[in-house]
Structures are given as C-alpha cells and as structure tokens.
C-alpha cells in the first residue's frame, strides 16, 4: 500500500491508537484531517456562529471545561457523519473537524487529555501542523489572543488562514501588544486598574491585517485593517455613537457606526451587496484622568466590529440581524471579528484612544491612528460617556473612574447621538 504524503513530500505518519481496534471517531478525524490537508479550503471565508457549533462553547472554555465531556462531545460531533472522502470537506464535516480539534486542544491546555484526544493532537502535529507552522501546543496560547470568542471559531479562523496562519497570528499579537498599555504609562502611580471580564458574542468582518478588499459578492470579506483605513481616509461616513449596558457586570459598550458609500467605490468595504454599514463596539471598563491637565481617556479592553445590512428606524440604530437577505437567520452576515483585545501580561492593560503612546518601530500604527481619530473627532472621549458620568464623576486617588453609572441608561441603552451629542437622524 502506497504511503500517504503531505505537501512537503513527507510520508503521513500513522496516528496513535487508543486500542487495538480502530476507534471510529479517531479514524474519522484522521480522514477529515487528510482531506483538509489535500484541499485546505474552508467552506466560507467567515467564521461560523456559536449557534452552529456541534459542541457548546462553554464546554470548550478552559474555565468550564469538563474532562468527562471530552469523549461525549466528540462522539456527538460525529454521530451524524458517516461518509469518508478524499475531496474537499463539506461544511458539516468541516464543523465536525474543527470541533474535534478544539476539544483536543482545550483538553491539552487543561491537562485532561483522554487517549482519543491525545491521538487527535498527535495526528495534527504529524501532518497538518508542520504545513501551517503550528503545533497543538501552540493553540494553548493562541486562544489567549482571542479571550472573548468561541474557541472553535478561533481554531477555524486560524486553520483557514492556511500557510498564512503564522503571519496572521504574528500580526494579531503585534496589534494587541502595541495597542494596549499600562494605565501607569499615562498616569504614574495608576497601578491598580479595575478588573474586566470577557463576554462577547462572535461576529465577523474578516480576519487579518493585510488590507484585503472585499468582493461585495459574498466570496471575500474585507479585513479589519481595510475597514479602519476607510474610517481614517474619510470614505466611510460617521453616523452615530450609542451606549449599551451589559445585562450583567459594571462595564458597557460604546457602539460607533459608519455608512459605506453606496457606489462602486464602496464595494471594497462590503462582503455582500447588502452590506451598508460598518460598526465598532468598544468594550469600556473605566475612564483614566491624567494628573496634569485632567484629560480623560476611555479605558477599552476589547474592540469588535461587524457589518450591518439595514437601519432600524424604530430604534434608530444599525440592525445587527438582517431581514432583507435570502436567509435572515444567517448570523454569519453580522458576526463580529476582533479588532484588538487587551489581555493580562501579567498586569491588566487597556487601549486608551488618543492617549500619548510610545510604540516599537515594528508596530502597525493603524489602531493607534484609529484611537487618535476617534478622540480628535469627539467620537470616543470622556464626553462620550456623559450619560453615565463621563465628565461629571470624580476619579479616585489613582485617577480611575470605574463606577460609571451604566444603570442610568433607559432600557439598557442610550439613543443614538452625533458628535455634538444631538439625537442622530438617519437620512433615509
């Protein structure tokens, strides 16, 4: 029997067996890995929604991961999958493969690997991993780059980058590292910032930082960097800001929306023809007040983005759930992708839009430029949070205002307002 070889011409090594008899799930994963290696093309350029996951995201979160669910989760993922193939994976098979890999990677991270999960990670490391410059062990830190997102979507988003995976991850690490800073770098002595929590849903524009233009026909989404460039160069028209309170917790969201030009020039900013808007969600934890001058900078620990397809006139905001598409329940159309996330290294860091910042020469300056743009144009500064005490509350001894009154927001959100803090009116 002729041995299988990978793209480098190396023989595909046999994967470990957990028993003398082949495990059906193990064999299926191996076949799917081989198919993905032969044709590493994903069924969609957007990550899949949590709702479509075959394994519940909380089971994959390392904080809640139940080792006993490991076997059950994989069996469930493959219960409906019977066929084997050597061609491109179907969407269902792709979901199953990403679910199984994620379960195995998470169990490796938590030190609770079963024999089945161990054989899956070995199979990955011997075959697909070397082609992408990744190992199963590397995923234990990759998930930290996207702390708020469904781990399976992170697995899919990374693997679907193909040989660009390493470049993509390096760029995301650079963005996170360069955008986030210690509060003490702005106000000396501000060494005890308030804690924050991550609880975002996933919505996707496009992963990556290579300024990839969108196709407008559903085949290629514009990536985050291109969308930010559209804001900076003025091609995207600013619409409104809106404040949103979390159902739980003391943090909130600042929603900022821009309109995509309704002409051919705007097509590069669209994934599908229906995309009319671009929205940023800044997840805010506090305001930091400087000692000299009393400047107030908003402390952002995470920022996400998504496209919108229609405007909700009744609620005066971009609608996150489209109703004018072939499948209005397709949440992929408005899924969020991460712009940046500040994680602990080991101290808590934040992105302070418009704050003075010293960055290494190899840093991509675009997120910093976005921060300056948001502050200079009055889109995201202390006054933005006036409804929750932004410019009226006094800071503590370290300069933090971390008791913002999000409860003041009627029904949990404010009306949409322009840069002059007047009610925004959609032009129609």
C-alpha positions in Angstrom: 0.0 0.0 0.0 1.5 3.3 -1.1 2.0 5.6 1.9 0.3 9.0 2.1 2.5 12.1 1.7 1.9 15.7 2.7 2.5 18.8 0.6 6.2 18.7 1.5 6.5 15.1 0.2 6.9 13.6 3.6 5.1 10.4 4.5 2.0 10.9 6.7 2.8 9.1 9.9 0.3 6.7 11.4 -1.6 8.2 14.3 -1.6 6.6 17.8 -4.3 4.1 18.5 -6.0 4.2 21.9 -6.9 0.5 21.5 -6.1 -2.5 19.2 -9.4 -1.9 17.4 -9.7 1.4 15.4 -11.8 4.0 17.1 -14.5 5.2 14.6 -14.2 8.8 15.8 -10.4 8.7 15.7 -10.5 7.2 12.1 -13.0 9.9 11.0 -10.8 12.7 12.4 -7.8 11.3 10.6 -9.7 11.1 7.3 -11.0 14.6 7.7 -7.5 15.9 8.5 -6.2 14.2 5.4 -9.0 15.7 3.3 -8.3 19.1 4.8 -4.6 18.7 4.0 -5.3 17.7 0.4 -7.7 20.7 0.0 -7.3 23.2 2.8 -10.2 25.4 1.6 -12.8 26.3 4.1 -16.5 26.3 3.2 -16.8 30.0 4.0 -14.4 32.9 4.5 -16.4 33.9 7.6 -16.1 32.1 10.9 -19.2 30.2 11.9 -21.5 31.3 14.6 -21.7 29.8 18.1 -25.2 28.6 17.3 -23.9 26.3 14.6 -21.3 24.7 16.8 -21.6 21.0 17.5 -20.0 21.5 20.9 -21.3 24.2 23.2 -18.8 26.9 23.6 -18.9 26.7 27.4 -17.7 23.1 27.2 -14.7 24.4 25.3 -13.9 27.3 27.6 -10.9 26.3 29.7 -12.6 27.8 32.8 -15.6 25.5 32.5 -14.2 22.6 30.5 -15.4 19.2 31.8 -12.9 16.5 31.1 -15.8 14.0 31.2 -17.5 15.7 28.3 -14.4 15.2 26.1 -15.5 11.8 24.7 -19.2 12.7 24.6 -18.5 15.9 22.7 -16.5 14.2 20.0 -19.0 11.3 19.7 -21.8 13.9 19.3 -19.9 15.7 16.7 -19.5 12.6 14.6 -22.8 10.9 15.2 -24.3 12.4 12.0 -21.2 11.9 9.9 -20.8 8.6 8.1 -19.2 9.3 4.8 -15.5 9.5 4.2 -13.9 11.3 1.3 -10.6 12.5 -0.2 -12.0 15.6 -1.7 -13.0 19.0 -0.2 -14.8 18.7 3.2 -18.4 19.7 3.3 -19.5 22.5 5.7 -20.8 19.9 8.1 -17.6 17.9 8.0 -15.6 21.0 8.4 -17.5 22.0 11.5 -17.0 18.5 13.0 -13.3 18.6 12.3 -12.9 22.0 13.9 -15.0 20.9 16.9 -12.9 17.7 17.5 -9.6 19.6 17.1 -10.7 22.3 19.5 -11.9 19.8 22.1 -8.5 18.1 21.9 -6.5 21.4 22.0 -8.5 22.6 25.0 -8.0 19.3 26.9 -4.3 19.5 26.2 -4.3 23.0 27.7 -6.2 21.9 30.8 -4.1 18.7 31.2 -7.1 16.4 30.9 -6.5 14.7 27.6 -8.1 11.3 27.0 -6.3 8.8 24.8 -8.6 9.8 22.0 -7.8 13.5 22.3 -4.1 12.7 22.6 -4.2 10.7 19.3 -6.0 13.6 17.6 -3.4 16.1 18.6 -0.6 13.7 17.6 -2.2 13.3 14.2 -2.4 17.1 13.8 1.2 17.6 14.9 2.5 15.0 12.4 0.5 16.1 9.4 -1.3 19.4 9.2 0.6 21.3 11.8 4.0 21.4 10.1 2.4 22.7 6.9 1.0 25.7 8.8 3.9 26.2 11.1 1.7 25.3 14.1 1.5 22.7 16.8 -1.3 21.6 19.0 0.6 23.0 22.0 0.7 26.4 20.2 -3.1 26.6 20.4 -3.0 26.7 24.2 -1.6 30.3 23.8 -3.4 31.1 20.6 -6.8 31.0 22.4 -5.4 33.7 24.7 -5.2 36.1 21.8 -9.0 35.9 21.4 -10.2 35.6 25.0 -13.8 36.5 24.4 -14.5 34.3 21.5 -15.7 30.8 20.9 -12.6 28.6 20.9 -13.8 26.5 17.9 -14.2 29.7 15.9 -10.6 30.6 16.8 -9.4 27.2 15.6 -11.3 27.5 12.4 -10.2 31.1 11.8 -6.6 30.2 12.3 -6.5 27.0 10.3 -8.5 28.6 7.4 -5.6 31.1 7.0 -3.6 28.2 5.5 0.1 28.9 5.2 -0.7 32.5 6.1 -1.6 31.4 9.6 1.7 32.2 11.2 1.8 35.7 9.6 -1.8 36.3 10.7 -1.1 35.4 14.3 2.1 37.5 14.4 0.1 40.5 13.2 -2.7 39.9 15.8 -0.1 39.6 18.6 1.5 42.8 17.4 -1.8 44.7 17.3 -2.8 43.6 20.8 0.6 44.3 22.2 1.1 47.7 20.5 -2.5 49.0 21.2 -2.7 48.0 24.8 -0.7 49.8 27.6 -0.5 50.0 31.3 -2.5 52.8 32.9 0.7 53.9 34.7 2.2 54.8 31.3 -0.4 57.6 31.1 -0.7 58.5 34.8 2.2 57.4 37.0 1.1 55.5 40.1 -2.1 54.2 38.4 -1.1 50.6 39.2 -4.3 49.1 40.3 -6.8 49.3 37.4 -10.3 47.7 37.9 -10.8 44.2 36.7 -12.7 43.4 33.5 -14.4 40.3 32.1 -14.8 39.0 28.6 -18.2 38.0 27.4 -18.6 38.8 23.8 -20.5 37.0 21.1 -18.8 36.4 17.8 -19.5 38.5 14.7 -17.1 38.6 11.7 -15.9 41.1 9.2 -12.8 39.4 8.1 -9.8 38.0 9.9 -6.4 39.5 9.1 -4.4 42.7 8.8 -3.3 42.8 5.2 -5.8 45.4 4.0 -7.7 42.8 1.9 -10.5 44.4 0.0 -14.0 42.9 0.0 -15.6 41.4 -3.1 -19.1 42.6 -2.5 -20.4 39.3 -3.8 -20.1 37.1 -0.7 -16.8 35.5 -1.7 -14.2 37.7 0.1 -14.8 39.8 3.2 -12.8 43.0 3.7 -10.5 42.6 6.6 -10.4 44.8 9.7 -7.4 46.8 8.6 -9.1 47.9 5.4 -12.2 48.9 7.2 -10.3 51.0 9.7 -8.4 52.6 6.8 -11.8 53.5 5.3 -12.6 55.4 8.5 -9.3 57.2 8.5 -9.4 58.3 4.9 -12.9 59.6 5.2 -14.5 57.2 2.7 -16.8 55.7 5.5 -19.2 58.4 6.7 -19.6 58.6 10.5 -23.2 58.3 11.6 -23.7 58.0 15.4 -22.5 56.8 18.8 -24.7 54.8 21.2 -24.1 53.5 24.7 -25.1 50.0 25.7 -25.1 48.5 29.2 -24.2 44.8 29.8 -27.0 42.8 31.2 -24.6 41.7 33.9 -21.5 43.5 35.2 -20.5 47.1 35.5 -18.9 47.5 32.1 -20.5 48.8 28.9 -20.2 49.2 25.2 -19.7 52.2 23.1 -21.2 51.5 19.7 -19.9 53.6 16.8 -21.4 53.3 13.3 -20.3 54.4 9.8 -22.0 54.3 6.4 -20.4 52.6 3.5 -20.6 54.6 0.2 -23.5 53.4 -1.9 -21.4 53.3 -5.1 -18.7 51.2 -6.8 -16.1 52.9 -4.6 -17.7 51.4 -1.6 -17.7 47.8 -2.8 -14.2 47.1 -1.4 -15.7 47.7 2.1 -18.5 45.1 1.5 -18.6 41.3 1.9 -22.1 41.0 0.3 -24.0 43.5 -1.7 -26.4 44.2 1.2 -23.6 45.5 3.5 -24.4 49.2 4.1 -22.8 49.9 7.4 -19.7 49.2 9.5 -19.9 49.1 13.3 -17.3 49.2 16.0 -18.0 48.0 19.6 -15.6 49.4 22.2 -15.9 47.5 25.5 -15.3 50.1 28.2 -14.2 49.5 31.8 -13.3 52.9 33.2 -12.0 56.4 32.5 -8.5 57.4 33.4 -7.9 61.0 34.3 -4.4 62.4 33.9 -2.7 64.4 36.8 -1.7 67.3 34.6 -4.5 68.9 32.6 -7.1 66.5 33.8 -7.5 64.8 30.4 -10.0 61.9 30.4 -9.2 58.8 28.4 -11.6 56.0 28.0 -10.2 52.6 29.1 -11.1 50.0 26.4 -10.2 46.3 27.0 -11.7 44.9 23.8 -13.0 46.1 20.5 -15.1 44.2 17.9 -16.5 45.0 14.5 -19.2 43.9 12.1 -21.2 44.8 9.0 -24.8 45.9 9.1 -27.3 45.4 6.3 -30.1 47.6 7.3 -31.1 50.5 9.6 -33.7 50.1 12.3 -35.7 53.3 12.1 -37.8 52.5 15.1 -34.8 52.0 17.4 -32.6 54.5 15.5 -29.6 52.2 15.0 -28.0 49.8 12.6 -29.7 46.5 12.8 -27.4 43.6 13.7 -29.9 41.0 12.4 -30.7 41.3 8.7 -34.2 40.8 7.3 -33.6 41.6 3.7 -31.4 38.6 2.8 -32.2 35.2 1.5 -31.6 33.8 5.0 -32.5 36.3 7.7 -31.5 33.9 10.4 -27.9 33.6 9.0 -26.0 35.2 11.8 -22.8 34.9 9.8 -23.9 38.1 8.0 -23.4 40.2 11.1 -20.9 38.2 13.1 -18.2 40.2 14.9 -14.5 40.0 14.4 -11.9 41.1 17.0 -10.1 44.3 16.3 -7.9 44.1 19.4 -8.1 42.6 22.9 -6.0 43.6 25.9 -5.1 40.6 28.0 -3.0 40.4 31.1 0.8 40.2 30.6 0.5 39.6 33.7 -0.7 43.2 34.5 -4.0 44.5 33.2 -3.6 46.7 30.1 -6.0 48.9 28.2 -6.4 50.7 24.9 -6.8 54.4 25.6 -7.9 56.0 22.3 -5.9 59.2 21.6 -3.6 58.8 24.6 0.1 59.5 24.1 1.9 56.2 23.4 5.4 55.1 22.7 5.4 52.2 20.3 8.2 50.0 19.0 9.1 50.7 15.3 7.7 47.3 14.2 4.2 48.1 15.5 1.4 48.6 13.0 0.3 52.1 13.8 -3.3 51.8 12.5 -5.1 51.0 15.7 -3.3 53.9 17.4 -4.3 56.2 14.5 -7.8 55.0 14.9 -7.7 56.0 18.6 -6.5 59.5 17.7 -9.2 59.8 15.1 -11.9 58.8 17.5 -10.8 61.2 20.1 -10.0 64.2 17.9 -13.4 63.9 16.2 -15.2 63.6 19.5 -16.4 60.1 18.8 -14.8 58.4 21.8 -13.6 60.5 24.7 -14.8 61.4 28.2 -17.7 63.4 26.9 -19.0 60.3 25.0 -19.8 58.8 28.4 -21.5 61.9 29.8 -24.8 59.9 30.2 -23.1 57.6 32.6 -21.0 60.2 34.4 -18.1 60.6 32.0 -17.2 64.2 32.7 -19.1 64.7 36.0 -17.7 61.9 38.2 -14.5 62.5 40.1 -11.6 60.0 39.9 -10.2 58.0 42.8 -6.7 58.6 44.2 -5.2 56.6 41.3 -7.1 58.6 38.7 -9.7 55.9 37.8 -13.4 56.4 37.3 -14.6 52.8 37.5 -18.1 53.3 38.9 -19.6 54.6 35.7 -23.4 54.7 36.0 -24.4 52.3 33.2 -27.7 51.7 35.2 -28.7 55.3 34.2 -29.4 54.1 30.6 -33.1 53.6 30.0 -33.8 50.1 28.9 -30.1 49.4 29.0 -29.1 51.6 26.1 -29.0 55.2 25.0 -30.4 56.8 21.9 -28.0 57.3 19.0 -26.3 60.7 19.0 -23.9 62.6 16.8 -20.6 64.2 17.7 -22.5 67.3 19.0 -24.5 65.0 21.3 -27.7 65.7 19.5 -30.1 62.9 18.6 -29.0 61.2 15.3 -31.4 61.2 12.5 -30.9 58.7 9.7 -31.0 60.5 6.3 -33.0 57.7 4.8 
